[in-house]
Amino acid sequence: MYRSIETKIWSDPKVKKLDPAAKLLFFYLITNDHTHLSGIYVLPKVMMSYETGISIQELDTLLNTLSIGVLAFFDVETDVIFVKNMFRYQGKGEKNERSAAKQLPNLHNSKLIPMFLDTYKNVKKYVKPPDVDRVSDGVKPQEQEQEQEQEQEQEQDKSSSPEPQVASEPVVEIPLVDGSEYPITERQVADLQDCYPAIDVVQALKQIRAWNLTNPKNRKTKSGVMRHVNSWLSKEQNKAPRNENSKRSRNGSGKRVGESPADRAKADAERYLKRSDGEVVATDG
């Protein structure tokens, strides 16, 4: 995937006065893997932070700076980013305008959609009913909302995989391919943290959620989502710095001896998946 950047951007007065961190964020918003040629797309702050190394707190300040400079805008309610002039430099013509129109219904009725259509008026003629009112007003009609909720409930009823029993509010919800979300409970988080002691499981789960929000075509089913989670956490565990003091051994009473953290994590994960899915699932490579 390629994105076009005008070389004169470096002499743009609005860009020149940005500090280095703001420049990094601005160019990241144009070139990251989650972009759309329209310049308006879903990108949660947790994913921005993960890929740039910028803290969430600093991101708030930098995004405000880009907004004041009329360079980019962020909708905190829907995690939608709009890089205002990006679409101008990604090619012209009907093909791109149709692609931009097709993108708009995926933006969770963001309040930035009217701003985009006001900036690129030619796109609106390619927005198909019944999406016209929804994307121009940033509000979904009540009947359409009820219909969508019914469709989601029907999809959930068709699934053969049982929903996990949630006794309290989920810690993180992972988006699924059918449009529903899989809740990760506190008990599951505790079990996963025990399996992967070298990483912050909650933060990793938030990264998994952000990745699935920005990659809807690669989302998993209810029966496959925990394999997806396990594979992600296993890779993060293997990348984590080794701490000799954190190794646990077992003696004759049941404590393990001579087993690496990676082997222990894999074994624990397999036992966890056996409890979750009713069968042992091998860790993805």
Helices and strands as residue ranges (DSSP letters): G 7-11, H 13-16, H 20-31, E 40-42, H 45-52, H 56-68, E 72-75, E 80-83, G 87-89, H 94-103, G 104-106, H 113-119, G 121-126, H 131-137, H 142-158, E 172-175, E 181-184, H 186-195, H 201-214, G 216-218, H 225-239, G 244-246, H 261-277
